[in-house]
């Protein structure tokens, strides 16, 4: 099993792929700089703990980015 990633590292990953992380009511949505929706993610945090992104959301983001890049070729 893969460990969760700290929120700041995930934010860097999103920016490195040319996307923007926007806050919604209960979670975050990731969009490209053109405004195209990529996926949504939730931040996990325990009381007094670190804010982390679960591996399932990282995998979902990377798959969505790959799909978008293939469609834009």
PQR file of N, CA, C, O and H, with PARSE charges and radii, in Angstrom:
ATOM      1  N   UNK A   1       0.835  -1.191   0.000 -0.4000 1.5000
ATOM      2  CA  UNK A   1       0.000   0.000   0.000 -0.0000 2.0000
ATOM      3  C   UNK A   1       0.874   1.246   0.000  0.5500 1.7000
ATOM      4  O   UNK A   1       1.934   1.277   0.625 -0.5500 1.4000
ATOM      5  N   UNK A   2       0.422   2.254  -0.697 -0.4000 1.5000
ATOM      6  CA  UNK A   2       1.152   3.510  -0.810 -0.0000 2.0000
ATOM      7  C   UNK A   2       0.637   4.477   0.244  0.5500 1.7000
ATOM      8  O   UNK A   2      -0.560   4.528   0.526 -0.5500 1.4000
ATOM      9  H   UNK A   2      -0.440   2.229  -1.204  0.4000 1.0000
ATOM     10  N   UNK A   3       1.542   5.230   0.812 -0.4000 1.5000
ATOM     11  CA  UNK A   3       1.174   6.171   1.872 -0.0000 2.0000
ATOM     12  C   UNK A   3       0.574   7.451   1.288  0.5500 1.7000
ATOM     13  O   UNK A   3       0.878   7.809   0.150 -0.5500 1.4000
ATOM     14  H   UNK A   3       2.514   5.189   0.582  0.4000 1.0000
ATOM     15  N   UNK A   4      -0.267   8.140   2.048 -0.4000 1.5000
ATOM     16  CA  UNK A   4      -0.808   9.433   1.599 -0.0000 2.0000
ATOM     17  C   UNK A   4       0.309  10.455   1.401  0.5500 1.7000
ATOM     18  O   UNK A   4       1.379  10.350   2.001 -0.5500 1.4000
ATOM     19  H   UNK A   4      -0.514   7.849   2.972  0.4000 1.0000
ATOM     20  N   UNK A   5       0.045  11.435   0.557 -0.4000 1.5000
ATOM     21  CA  UNK A   5       1.023  12.479   0.238 -0.0000 2.0000
ATOM     22  C   UNK A   5       0.585  13.773   0.924  0.5500 1.7000
ATOM     23  O   UNK A   5      -0.598  14.111   0.902 -0.5500 1.4000
ATOM     24  H   UNK A   5      -0.823  11.520   0.070  0.4000 1.0000
ATOM     25  N   UNK A   6       1.522  14.497   1.529 -0.4000 1.5000
ATOM     26  CA  UNK A   6       1.165  15.779   2.143 -0.0000 2.0000
ATOM     27  C   UNK A   6       0.554  16.727   1.108  0.5500 1.7000
ATOM     28  O   UNK A   6       0.918  16.698  -0.068 -0.5500 1.4000
ATOM     29  H   UNK A   6       2.483  14.222   1.546  0.4000 1.0000
ATOM     30  N   UNK A   7      -0.368  17.556   1.558 -0.4000 1.5000
ATOM     31  CA  UNK A   7      -1.097  18.444   0.652 -0.0000 2.0000
ATOM     32  C   UNK A   7      -0.165  19.353  -0.148  0.5500 1.7000
ATOM     33  O   UNK A   7      -0.395  19.562  -1.339 -0.5500 1.4000
ATOM     34  H   UNK A   7      -0.664  17.579   2.513  0.4000 1.0000
ATOM     35  N   UNK A   8       0.873  19.892   0.472 -0.4000 1.5000
ATOM     36  CA  UNK A   8       1.753  20.815  -0.252 -0.0000 2.0000
ATOM     37  C   UNK A   8       2.500  20.121  -1.387  0.5500 1.7000
ATOM     38  O   UNK A   8       2.764  20.740  -2.418 -0.5500 1.4000
ATOM     39  H   UNK A   8       1.060  19.721   1.439  0.4000 1.0000
ATOM     40  N   UNK A   9       2.844  18.844  -1.214 -0.4000 1.5000
ATOM     41  CA  UNK A   9       3.512  18.106  -2.297 -0.0000 2.0000
ATOM     42  C   UNK A   9       2.538  17.816  -3.434  0.5500 1.7000
ATOM     43  O   UNK A   9       2.917  17.855  -4.604 -0.5500 1.4000
ATOM     44  H   UNK A   9       2.629  18.341  -0.376  0.4000 1.0000
ATOM     45  N   UNK A  10       1.288  17.526  -3.093 -0.4000 1.5000
ATOM     46  CA  UNK A  10       0.285  17.298  -4.127 -0.0000 2.0000
ATOM     47  C   UNK A  10       0.023  18.588  -4.902  0.5500 1.7000
ATOM     48  O   UNK A  10      -0.138  18.555  -6.122 -0.5500 1.4000
ATOM     49  H   UNK A  10       0.980  17.494  -2.142  0.4000 1.0000
ATOM     50  N   UNK A  11      -0.019  19.723  -4.205 -0.4000 1.5000
ATOM     51  CA  UNK A  11      -0.200  21.012  -4.883 -0.0000 2.0000
ATOM     52  C   UNK A  11       0.918  21.248  -5.892  0.5500 1.7000
ATOM     53  O   UNK A  11       0.665  21.748  -6.988 -0.5500 1.4000
ATOM     54  H   UNK A  11       0.112  19.750  -3.214  0.4000 1.0000
ATOM     55  N   UNK A  12       2.123  20.900  -5.542 -0.4000 1.5000
ATOM     56  CA  UNK A  12       3.262  21.052  -6.439 -0.0000 2.0000
ATOM     57  C   UNK A  12       3.105  20.139  -7.657  0.5500 1.7000
ATOM     58  O   UNK A  12       3.395  20.554  -8.779 -0.5500 1.4000
ATOM     59  H   UNK A  12       2.328  20.494  -4.651  0.4000 1.0000
ATOM     60  N   UNK A  13       2.650  18.907  -7.448 -0.4000 1.5000
ATOM     61  CA  UNK A  13       2.417  17.963  -8.542 -0.0000 2.0000
ATOM     62  C   UNK A  13       1.374  18.517  -9.512  0.5500 1.7000
ATOM     63  O   UNK A  13       1.541  18.431 -10.728 -0.5500 1.4000
ATOM     64  H   UNK A  13       2.415  18.570  -6.536  0.4000 1.0000
ATOM     65  N   UNK A  14       0.304  19.083  -8.968 -0.4000 1.5000
ATOM     66  CA  UNK A  14      -0.757  19.657  -9.798 -0.0000 2.0000
ATOM     67  C   UNK A  14      -0.203  20.806 -10.637  0.5500 1.7000
ATOM     68  O   UNK A  14      -0.464  20.872 -11.839 -0.5500 1.4000
ATOM     69  H   UNK A  14       0.169  19.153  -7.980  0.4000 1.0000
ATOM     70  N   UNK A  15       0.547  21.698 -10.028 -0.4000 1.5000
ATOM     71  CA  UNK A  15       1.141  22.834 -10.756 -0.0000 2.0000
ATOM     72  C   UNK A  15       2.129  22.360 -11.812  0.5500 1.7000
ATOM     73  O   UNK A  15       2.179  22.919 -12.907 -0.5500 1.4000
ATOM     74  H   UNK A  15       0.759  21.644  -9.052  0.4000 1.0000
ATOM     75  N   UNK A  16       2.913  21.338 -11.495 -0.4000 1.5000
ATOM     76  CA  UNK A  16       3.890  20.807 -12.450 -0.0000 2.0000
ATOM     77  C   UNK A  16       3.225  20.240 -13.700  0.5500 1.7000
ATOM     78  O   UNK A  16       3.840  20.187 -14.765 -0.5500 1.4000
ATOM     79  H   UNK A  16       2.872  20.884 -10.605  0.4000 1.0000
ATOM     80  N   UNK A  17       1.975  19.818 -13.570 -0.4000 1.5000
ATOM     81  CA  UNK A  17       1.231  19.297 -14.717 -0.0000 2.0000
ATOM     82  C   UNK A  17       0.391  20.386 -15.392  0.5500 1.7000
ATOM     83  O   UNK A  17      -0.457  20.086 -16.233 -0.5500 1.4000
ATOM     84  H   UNK A  17       1.475  19.860 -12.705  0.4000 1.0000
ATOM     85  N   UNK A  18       0.622  21.625 -15.031 -0.4000 1.5000
ATOM     86  CA  UNK A  18      -0.049  22.749 -15.674 -0.0000 2.0000
ATOM     87  C   UNK A  18      -1.495  22.922 -15.275  0.5500 1.7000
ATOM     88  O   UNK A  18      -2.306  23.385 -16.077 -0.5500 1.4000
ATOM     89  H   UNK A  18       1.311  21.869 -14.348  0.4000 1.0000
ATOM     90  N   UNK A  19      -1.834  22.561 -14.053 -0.4000 1.5000
ATOM     91  CA  UNK A  19      -3.216  22.661 -13.583 -0.0000 2.0000
ATOM     92  C   UNK A  19      -3.318  23.556 -12.353  0.5500 1.7000
ATOM     93  O   UNK A  19      -2.318  23.971 -11.767 -0.5500 1.4000
ATOM     94  H   UNK A  19      -1.176  22.185 -13.401  0.4000 1.0000
ATOM     95  N   UNK A  20      -4.556  23.833 -11.989 -0.4000 1.5000
ATOM     96  CA  UNK A  20      -4.849  24.697 -10.848 -0.0000 2.0000
ATOM     97  C   UNK A  20      -5.777  23.949  -9.903  0.5500 1.7000
ATOM     98  O   UNK A  20      -6.700  23.266 -10.347 -0.5500 1.4000
ATOM     99  H   UNK A  20      -5.368  23.496 -12.465  0.4000 1.0000
ATOM    100  N   UNK A  21      -5.539  24.073  -8.617 -0.4000 1.5000
ATOM    101  CA  UNK A  21      -6.370  23.459  -7.588 -0.0000 2.0000
ATOM    102  C   UNK A  21      -7.320  24.519  -7.049  0.5500 1.7000
ATOM    103  O   UNK A  21      -6.878  25.537  -6.518 -0.5500 1.4000
ATOM    104  H   UNK A  21      -4.789  24.628  -8.257  0.4000 1.0000
ATOM    105  N   UNK A  22      -8.637  24.284  -7.185 -0.4000 1.5000
ATOM    106  CA  UNK A  22      -9.639  25.239  -6.707 -0.0000 2.0000
ATOM    107  C   UNK A  22     -10.472  24.605  -5.596  0.5500 1.7000
ATOM    108  O   UNK A  22     -10.855  23.438  -5.678 -0.5500 1.4000
ATOM    109  H   UNK A  22      -8.996  23.457  -7.617  0.4000 1.0000
ATOM    110  N   UNK A  23     -10.741  25.378  -4.578 -0.4000 1.5000
ATOM    111  CA  UNK A  23     -11.533  24.903  -3.453 -0.0000 2.0000
ATOM    112  C   UNK A  23     -13.017  24.990  -3.778  0.5500 1.7000
ATOM    113  O   UNK A  23     -13.482  25.988  -4.329 -0.5500 1.4000
ATOM    114  H   UNK A  23     -10.430  26.326  -4.511  0.4000 1.0000
ATOM    115  N   UNK A  24     -13.768  23.924  -3.430 -0.4000 1.5000
ATOM    116  CA  UNK A  24     -15.222  23.939  -3.538 -0.0000 2.0000
ATOM    117  C   UNK A  24     -15.768  23.801  -2.121  0.5500 1.7000
ATOM    118  O   UNK A  24     -15.013  23.946  -1.159 -0.5500 1.4000
ATOM    119  H   UNK A  24     -13.390  23.113  -2.983  0.4000 1.0000
ATOM    120  N   UNK A  25     -17.036  23.531  -1.973 -0.4000 1.5000
ATOM    121  CA  UNK A  25     -17.650  23.465  -0.647 -0.0000 2.0000
ATOM    122  C   UNK A  25     -17.013  22.402   0.252  0.5500 1.7000
ATOM    123  O   UNK A  25     -16.667  22.690   1.398 -0.5500 1.4000
ATOM    124  H   UNK A  25     -17.650  23.413  -2.754  0.4000 1.0000
ATOM    125  N   UNK A  26     -16.855  21.177  -0.259 -0.4000 1.5000
ATOM    126  CA  UNK A  26     -16.348  20.101   0.588 -0.0000 2.0000
ATOM    127  C   UNK A  26     -15.048  19.491   0.117  0.5500 1.7000
ATOM    128  O   UNK A  26     -14.412  18.743   0.860 -0.5500 1.4000
ATOM    129  H   UNK A  26     -17.135  20.944  -1.190  0.4000 1.0000
ATOM    130  N   UNK A  27     -14.643  19.795  -1.096 -0.4000 1.5000
ATOM    131  CA  UNK A  27     -13.421  19.198  -1.630 -0.0000 2.0000
ATOM    132  C   UNK A  27     -12.738  20.183  -2.554  0.5500 1.7000
ATOM    133  O   UNK A  27     -13.081  21.365  -2.570 -0.5500 1.4000
ATOM    134  H   UNK A  27     -15.160  20.403  -1.699  0.4000 1.0000
ATOM    135  N   UNK A  28     -11.787  19.710  -3.315 -0.4000 1.5000
ATOM    136  CA  UNK A  28     -11.085  20.536  -4.280 -0.0000 2.0000
ATOM    137  C   UNK A  28     -11.343  19.990  -5.668  0.5500 1.7000
ATOM    138  O   UNK A  28     -11.543  18.789  -5.845 -0.5500 1.4000
ATOM    139  H   UNK A  28     -11.509  18.750  -3.303  0.4000 1.0000
ATOM    140  N   UNK A  29     -11.337  20.875  -6.651 -0.4000 1.5000
ATOM    141  CA  UNK A  29     -11.404  20.429  -8.030 -0.0000 2.0000
ATOM    142  C   UNK A  29     -10.145  20.901  -8.735  0.5500 1.7000
ATOM    143  O   UNK A  29      -9.601  21.965  -8.440 -0.5500 1.4000
ATOM    144  H   UNK A  29     -11.174  21.852  -6.507  0.4000 1.0000
ATOM    145  N   UNK A  30      -9.705  20.092  -9.659 -0.4000 1.5000
ATOM    146  CA  UNK A  30      -8.506  20.411 -10.420 -0.0000 2.0000
ATOM    147  C   UNK A  30      -8.944  20.742 -11.829  0.5500 1.7000
ATOM    148  O   UNK A  30      -9.691  19.990 -12.456 -0.5500 1.4000
ATOM    149  H   UNK A  30     -10.147  19.228  -9.899  0.4000 1.0000
ATOM    150  N   UNK A  31      -8.470  21.881 -12.324 -0.4000 1.5000
ATOM    151  CA  UNK A  31      -8.777  22.315 -13.681 -0.0000 2.0000
ATOM    152  C   UNK A  31      -7.481  22.693 -14.387  0.5500 1.7000
ATOM    153  O   UNK A  31      -6.489  23.046 -13.748 -0.5500 1.4000
ATOM    154  H   UNK A  31      -7.864  22.492 -11.815  0.4000 1.0000
ATOM    155  N   UNK A  32      -7.507  22.612 -15.719 -0.4000 1.5000
ATOM    156  CA  UNK A  32      -6.353  23.055 -16.486 -0.0000 2.0000
ATOM    157  C   UNK A  32      -6.331  24.576 -16.498  0.5500 1.7000
ATOM    158  O   UNK A  32      -7.286  25.217 -16.061 -0.5500 1.4000
ATOM    159  H   UNK A  32      -8.312  22.325 -16.238  0.4000 1.0000
ATOM    160  N   UNK A  33      -5.262  25.144 -16.991 -0.4000 1.5000
ATOM    161  CA  UNK A  33      -5.178  26.609 -17.062 -0.0000 2.0000
ATOM    162  C   UNK A  33      -6.212  27.179 -18.024  0.5500 1.7000
ATOM    163  O   UNK A  33      -6.561  28.356 -17.947 -0.5500 1.4000
ATOM    164  H   UNK A  33      -4.486  24.623 -17.347  0.4000 1.0000
ATOM    165  N   UNK A  34      -6.701  26.329 -18.936 -0.4000 1.5000
ATOM    166  CA  UNK A  34      -7.748  26.743 -19.878 -0.0000 2.0000
ATOM    167  C   UNK A  34      -9.135  26.662 -19.251  0.5500 1.7000
ATOM    168  O   UNK A  34     -10.114  27.096 -19.859 -0.5500 1.4000
ATOM    169  H   UNK A  34      -6.417  25.373 -18.999  0.4000 1.0000
ATOM    170  N   UNK A  35      -9.230  26.106 -18.036 -0.4000 1.5000
ATOM    171  CA  UNK A  35     -10.501  25.991 -17.349 -0.0000 2.0000
ATOM    172  C   UNK A  35     -11.200  24.651 -17.528  0.5500 1.7000
ATOM    173  O   UNK A  35     -12.327  24.473 -17.065 -0.5500 1.4000
ATOM    174  H   UNK A  35      -8.435  25.754 -17.543  0.4000 1.0000
ATOM    175  N   UNK A  36     -10.537  23.700 -18.202 -0.4000 1.5000
ATOM    176  CA  UNK A  36     -11.130  22.377 -18.412 -0.0000 2.0000
ATOM    177  C   UNK A  36     -11.047  21.557 -17.125  0.5500 1.7000
ATOM    178  O   UNK A  36      -9.976  21.438 -16.529 -0.5500 1.4000
ATOM    179  H   UNK A  36      -9.622  23.845 -18.579  0.4000 1.0000
ATOM    180  N   UNK A  37     -12.181  20.990 -16.697 -0.4000 1.5000
ATOM    181  CA  UNK A  37     -12.233  20.181 -15.484 -0.0000 2.0000
ATOM    182  C   UNK A  37     -11.411  18.914 -15.676  0.5500 1.7000
ATOM    183  O   UNK A  37     -11.515  18.250 -16.708 -0.5500 1.4000
ATOM    184  H   UNK A  37     -13.051  21.087 -17.181  0.4000 1.0000
ATOM    185  N   UNK A  38     -10.584  18.575 -14.670 -0.4000 1.5000
ATOM    186  CA  UNK A  38      -9.777  17.355 -14.715 -0.0000 2.0000
ATOM    187  C   UNK A  38     -10.383  16.312 -13.782  0.5500 1.7000
ATOM    188  O   UNK A  38     -10.773  15.234 -14.231 -0.5500 1.4000
ATOM    189  H   UNK A  38     -10.499  19.114 -13.832  0.4000 1.0000
ATOM    190  N   UNK A  39     -10.465  16.618 -12.499 -0.4000 1.5000
ATOM    191  CA  UNK A  39     -11.063  15.708 -11.518 -0.0000 2.0000
ATOM    192  C   UNK A  39     -11.239  16.451 -10.199  0.5500 1.7000
ATOM    193  O   UNK A  39     -10.839  17.607 -10.065 -0.5500 1.4000
ATOM    194  H   UNK A  39     -10.148  17.494 -12.135  0.4000 1.0000
ATOM    195  N   UNK A  40     -11.839  15.777  -9.235 -0.4000 1.5000
ATOM    196  CA  UNK A  40     -11.979  16.375  -7.911 -0.0000 2.0000
ATOM    197  C   UNK A  40     -11.275  15.473  -6.899  0.5500 1.7000
ATOM    198  O   UNK A  40     -11.186  14.260  -7.090 -0.5500 1.4000
ATOM    199  H   UNK A  40     -12.164  14.838  -9.344  0.4000 1.0000
ATOM    200  N   UNK A  41     -10.780  16.073  -5.833 -0.4000 1.5000
ATOM    201  CA  UNK A  41     -10.074  15.332  -4.787 -0.0000 2.0000
ATOM    202  C   UNK A  41     -10.521  15.825  -3.422  0.5500 1.7000
ATOM    203  O   UNK A  41     -10.981  16.957  -3.273 -0.5500 1.4000
ATOM    204  H   UNK A  41     -10.851  17.058  -5.677  0.4000 1.0000
ATOM    205  N   UNK A  42     -10.381  14.973  -2.446 -0.4000 1.5000
ATOM    206  CA  UNK A  42     -10.686  15.334  -1.061 -0.0000 2.0000
ATOM    207  C   UNK A  42      -9.397  15.332  -0.262  0.5500 1.7000
ATOM    208  O   UNK A  42      -8.485  14.552  -0.538 -0.5500 1.4000
ATOM    209  H   UNK A  42     -10.008  14.053  -2.567  0.4000 1.0000
ATOM    210  N   UNK A  43      -9.328  16.195   0.714 -0.4000 1.5000
ATOM    211  CA  UNK A  43      -8.168  16.272   1.597 -0.0000 2.0000
ATOM    212  C   UNK A  43      -8.522  15.564   2.893  0.5500 1.7000
ATOM    213  O   UNK A  43      -9.545  15.847   3.517 -0.5500 1.4000
ATOM    214  H   UNK A  43     -10.069  16.828   0.938  0.4000 1.0000
ATOM    215  N   UNK A  44      -7.663  14.645   3.283 -0.4000 1.5000
ATOM    216  CA  UNK A  44      -7.866  13.900   4.522 -0.0000 2.0000
ATOM    217  C   UNK A  44      -7.077  14.579   5.634  0.5500 1.7000
ATOM    218  O   UNK A  44      -5.900  14.899   5.465 -0.5500 1.4000
ATOM    219  H   UNK A  44      -6.832  14.414   2.776  0.4000 1.0000
ATOM    220  N   UNK A  45      -7.723  14.794   6.754 -0.4000 1.5000
ATOM    221  CA  UNK A  45      -6.991  15.363   7.890 -0.0000 2.0000
ATOM    222  C   UNK A  45      -7.696  14.954   9.181  0.5500 1.7000
ATOM    223  O   UNK A  45      -8.909  15.098   9.333 -0.5500 1.4000
ATOM    224  H   UNK A  45      -8.679  14.534   6.891  0.4000 1.0000
ATOM    225  N   UNK A  46      -6.910  14.455  10.074 -0.4000 1.5000
ATOM    226  CA  UNK A  46      -7.420  14.102  11.394 -0.0000 2.0000
ATOM    227  C   UNK A  46      -7.289  15.322  12.288  0.5500 1.7000
ATOM    228  O   UNK A  46      -6.544  16.250  11.973 -0.5500 1.4000
ATOM    229  H   UNK A  46      -5.924  14.339   9.950  0.4000 1.0000
ATOM    230  N   UNK A  47      -7.992  15.324  13.373 -0.4000 1.5000
ATOM    231  CA  UNK A  47      -7.931  16.459  14.291 -0.0000 2.0000
ATOM    232  C   UNK A  47      -6.488  16.667  14.749  0.5500 1.7000
ATOM    233  O   UNK A  47      -5.890  15.792  15.376 -0.5500 1.4000
ATOM    234  H   UNK A  47      -8.598  14.570  13.628  0.4000 1.0000
ATOM    235  N   UNK A  48      -5.951  17.816  14.431 -0.4000 1.5000
ATOM    236  CA  UNK A  48      -4.578  18.143  14.809 -0.0000 2.0000
ATOM    237  C   UNK A  48      -3.529  17.477  13.938  0.5500 1.7000
ATOM    238  O   UNK A  48      -2.336  17.581  14.222 -0.5500 1.4000
ATOM    239  H   UNK A  48      -6.437  18.527  13.922  0.4000 1.0000
ATOM    240  N   UNK A  49      -3.956  16.787  12.874 -0.4000 1.5000
ATOM    241  CA  UNK A  49      -3.011  16.076  12.011 -0.0000 2.0000
ATOM    242  C   UNK A  49      -2.703  16.833  10.736  0.5500 1.7000
ATOM    243  O   UNK A  49      -3.213  17.927  10.497 -0.5500 1.4000
ATOM    244  H   UNK A  49      -4.926  16.702  12.643  0.4000 1.0000
ATOM    245  N   UNK A  50      -1.860  16.227   9.930 -0.4000 1.5000
ATOM    246  CA  UNK A  50      -1.471  16.823   8.662 -0.0000 2.0000
ATOM    247  C   UNK A  50      -2.579  16.655   7.633  0.5500 1.7000
ATOM    248  O   UNK A  50      -3.351  15.697   7.673 -0.5500 1.4000
ATOM    249  H   UNK A  50      -1.446  15.338  10.125  0.4000 1.0000
ATOM    250  N   UNK A  51      -2.639  17.601   6.720 -0.4000 1.5000
ATOM    251  CA  UNK A  51      -3.572  17.504   5.599 -0.0000 2.0000
ATOM    252  C   UNK A  51      -2.892  16.674   4.517  0.5500 1.7000
ATOM    253  O   UNK A  51      -1.797  17.009   4.063 -0.5500 1.4000
ATOM    254  H   UNK A  51      -2.012  18.379   6.687  0.4000 1.0000
ATOM    255  N   UNK A  52      -3.548  15.586   4.105 -0.4000 1.5000
ATOM    256  CA  UNK A  52      -2.949  14.658   3.157 -0.0000 2.0000
ATOM    257  C   UNK A  52      -3.940  14.294   2.056  0.5500 1.7000
ATOM    258  O   UNK A  52      -5.156  14.388   2.223 -0.5500 1.4000
ATOM    259  H   UNK A  52      -4.437  15.314   4.474  0.4000 1.0000
ATOM    260  N   UNK A  53      -3.376  13.875   0.929 -0.4000 1.5000
ATOM    261  CA  UNK A  53      -4.163  13.391  -0.197 -0.0000 2.0000
ATOM    262  C   UNK A  53      -3.942  11.888  -0.285  0.5500 1.7000
ATOM    263  O   UNK A  53      -2.803  11.421  -0.304 -0.5500 1.4000
ATOM    264  H   UNK A  53      -2.389  13.798   0.793  0.4000 1.0000
ATOM    265  N   UNK A  54      -5.028  11.136  -0.338 -0.4000 1.5000
ATOM    266  CA  UNK A  54      -4.933   9.680  -0.396 -0.0000 2.0000
ATOM    267  C   UNK A  54      -4.465   9.234  -1.778  0.5500 1.7000
ATOM    268  O   UNK A  54      -4.734   9.901  -2.776 -0.5500 1.4000
ATOM    269  H   UNK A  54      -5.954  11.515  -0.322  0.4000 1.0000
ATOM    270  N   UNK A  55      -3.763   8.100  -1.829 -0.4000 1.5000
ATOM    271  CA  UNK A  55      -3.216   7.607  -3.102 -0.0000 2.0000
ATOM    272  C   UNK A  55      -4.258   7.423  -4.204  0.5500 1.7000
ATOM    273  O   UNK A  55      -3.946   7.609  -5.380 -0.5500 1.4000
ATOM    274  H   UNK A  55      -3.545   7.558  -1.017  0.4000 1.0000
ATOM    275  N   UNK A  56      -5.481   7.065  -3.846 -0.4000 1.5000
ATOM    276  CA  UNK A  56      -6.506   6.859  -4.864 -0.0000 2.0000
ATOM    277  C   UNK A  56      -6.776   8.150  -5.642  0.5500 1.7000
ATOM    278  O   UNK A  56      -7.029   8.092  -6.845 -0.5500 1.4000
ATOM    279  H   UNK A  56      -5.735   6.914  -2.891  0.4000 1.0000
ATOM    280  N   UNK A  57      -6.728   9.301  -4.989 -0.4000 1.5000
ATOM    281  CA  UNK A  57      -6.952  10.572  -5.663 -0.0000 2.0000
ATOM    282  C   UNK A  57      -5.767  10.962  -6.544  0.5500 1.7000
ATOM    283  O   UNK A  57      -5.949  11.571  -7.598 -0.5500 1.4000
ATOM    284  H   UNK A  57      -6.523   9.347  -4.011  0.4000 1.0000
ATOM    285  N   UNK A  58      -4.570  10.616  -6.120 -0.4000 1.5000
ATOM    286  CA  UNK A  58      -3.377  10.896  -6.924 -0.0000 2.0000
ATOM    287  C   UNK A  58      -3.433  10.077  -8.209  0.5500 1.7000
ATOM    288  O   UNK A  58      -3.160  10.589  -9.295 -0.5500 1.4000
ATOM    289  H   UNK A  58      -4.422  10.121  -5.263  0.4000 1.0000
ATOM    290  N   UNK A  59      -3.783   8.819  -8.077 -0.4000 1.5000
ATOM    291  CA  UNK A  59      -3.892   7.941  -9.244 -0.0000 2.0000
ATOM    292  C   UNK A  59      -4.968   8.458 -10.190  0.5500 1.7000
ATOM    293  O   UNK A  59      -4.765   8.480 -11.404 -0.5500 1.4000
ATOM    294  H   UNK A  59      -4.005   8.403  -7.195  0.4000 1.0000
ATOM    295  N   UNK A  60      -6.106   8.873  -9.649 -0.4000 1.5000
ATOM    296  CA  UNK A  60      -7.206   9.399 -10.459 -0.0000 2.0000
ATOM    297  C   UNK A  60      -6.760  10.652 -11.216  0.5500 1.7000
ATOM    298  O   UNK A  60      -7.078  10.811 -12.395 -0.5500 1.4000
ATOM    299  H   UNK A  60      -6.271   8.856  -8.663  0.4000 1.0000
ATOM    300  N   UNK A  61      -6.028  11.537 -10.545 -0.4000 1.5000
ATOM    301  CA  UNK A  61      -5.541  12.764 -11.182 -0.0000 2.0000
ATOM    302  C   UNK A  61      -4.594  12.450 -12.328  0.5500 1.7000
ATOM    303  O   UNK A  61      -4.738  13.000 -13.420 -0.5500 1.4000
ATOM    304  H   UNK A  61      -5.769  11.408  -9.587  0.4000 1.0000
ATOM    305  N   UNK A  62      -3.627  11.571 -12.089 -0.4000 1.5000
ATOM    306  CA  UNK A  62      -2.646  11.243 -13.118 -0.0000 2.0000
ATOM    307  C   UNK A  62      -3.300  10.564 -14.324  0.5500 1.7000
ATOM    308  O   UNK A  62      -2.909  10.822 -15.462 -0.5500 1.4000
ATOM    309  H   UNK A  62      -3.511  11.124 -11.202  0.4000 1.0000
ATOM    310  N   UNK A  63      -4.286   9.705 -14.087 -0.4000 1.5000
ATOM    311  CA  UNK A  63      -5.006   9.061 -15.190 -0.0000 2.0000
ATOM    312  C   UNK A  63      -5.805  10.088 -15.986  0.5500 1.7000
ATOM    313  O   UNK A  63      -5.837  10.029 -17.215 -0.5500 1.4000
ATOM    314  H   UNK A  63      -4.604   9.495 -13.162  0.4000 1.0000
ATOM    315  N   UNK A  64      -6.444  11.018 -15.304 -0.4000 1.5000
ATOM    316  CA  UNK A  64      -7.234  12.044 -15.985 -0.0000 2.0000
ATOM    317  C   UNK A  64      -6.352  12.947 -16.836  0.5500 1.7000
ATOM    318  O   UNK A  64      -6.727  13.307 -17.951 -0.5500 1.4000
ATOM    319  H   UNK A  64      -6.418  11.066 -14.305  0.4000 1.0000
ATOM    320  N   UNK A  65      -5.190  13.313 -16.323 -0.4000 1.5000
ATOM    321  CA  UNK A  65      -4.249  14.141 -17.078 -0.0000 2.0000
ATOM    322  C   UNK A  65      -3.804  13.409 -18.333  0.5500 1.7000
ATOM    323  O   UNK A  65      -3.749  14.003 -19.409 -0.5500 1.4000
ATOM    324  H   UNK A  65      -4.885  13.021 -15.417  0.4000 1.0000
ATOM    325  N   UNK A  66      -3.488  12.141 -18.209 -0.4000 1.5000
ATOM    326  CA  UNK A  66      -3.053  11.346 -19.357 -0.0000 2.0000
ATOM    327  C   UNK A  66      -4.161  11.274 -20.408  0.5500 1.7000
ATOM    328  O   UNK A  66      -3.892  11.403 -21.602 -0.5500 1.4000
ATOM    329  H   UNK A  66      -3.532  11.658 -17.334  0.4000 1.0000
ATOM    330  N   UNK A  67      -5.387  11.073 -19.977 -0.4000 1.5000
ATOM    331  CA  UNK A  67      -6.522  11.007 -20.899 -0.0000 2.0000
ATOM    332  C   UNK A  67      -6.701  12.333 -21.635  0.5500 1.7000
ATOM    333  O   UNK A  67      -6.919  12.347 -22.846 -0.5500 1.4000
ATOM    334  H   UNK A  67      -5.606  10.968 -19.007  0.4000 1.0000
ATOM    335  N   UNK A  68      -6.611  13.431 -20.918 -0.4000 1.5000
ATOM    336  CA  UNK A  68      -6.756  14.752 -21.532 -0.0000 2.0000
ATOM    337  C   UNK A  68      -5.651  14.990 -22.551  0.5500 1.7000
ATOM    338  O   UNK A  68      -5.916  15.512 -23.634 -0.5500 1.4000
ATOM    339  H   UNK A  68      -6.434  13.420 -19.934  0.4000 1.0000
ATOM    340  N   UNK A  69      -4.439  14.623 -22.228 -0.4000 1.5000
ATOM    341  CA  UNK A  69      -3.319  14.818 -23.158 -0.0000 2.0000
ATOM    342  C   UNK A  69      -3.499  13.977 -24.422  0.5500 1.7000
ATOM    343  O   UNK A  69      -3.173  14.431 -25.519 -0.5500 1.4000
ATOM    344  H   UNK A  69      -4.225  14.200 -21.348  0.4000 1.0000
ATOM    345  N   UNK A  70      -4.014  12.757 -24.278 -0.4000 1.5000
ATOM    346  CA  UNK A  70      -4.249  11.908 -25.451 -0.0000 2.0000
ATOM    347  C   UNK A  70      -5.334  12.493 -26.335  0.5500 1.7000
ATOM    348  O   UNK A  70      -5.229  12.444 -27.560 -0.5500 1.4000
ATOM    349  H   UNK A  70      -4.279  12.388 -23.387  0.4000 1.0000
ATOM    350  N   UNK A  71      -6.380  13.048 -25.724 -0.4000 1.5000
ATOM    351  CA  UNK A  71      -7.469  13.638 -26.503 -0.0000 2.0000
ATOM    352  C   UNK A  71      -7.046  14.907 -27.220  0.5500 1.7000
ATOM    353  O   UNK A  71      -7.581  15.222 -28.283 -0.5500 1.4000
ATOM    354  H   UNK A  71      -6.466  13.088 -24.728  0.4000 1.0000
ATOM    355  N   UNK A  72      -6.093  15.641 -26.658 -0.4000 1.5000
ATOM    356  CA  UNK A  72      -5.651  16.899 -27.247 -0.0000 2.0000
ATOM    357  C   UNK A  72      -4.544  16.730 -28.278  0.5500 1.7000
ATOM    358  O   UNK A  72      -4.059  17.724 -28.818 -0.5500 1.4000
ATOM    359  H   UNK A  72      -5.658  15.385 -25.794  0.4000 1.0000
ATOM    360  N   UNK A  73      -4.141  15.528 -28.560 -0.4000 1.5000
ATOM    361  CA  UNK A  73      -3.083  15.305 -29.566 -0.0000 2.0000
ATOM    362  C   UNK A  73      -3.595  15.488 -30.956  0.5500 1.7000
ATOM    363  O   UNK A  73      -2.840  15.338 -31.916 -0.5500 1.4000
ATOM    364  H   UNK A  73      -4.535  14.720 -28.121  0.4000 1.0000
TER
END
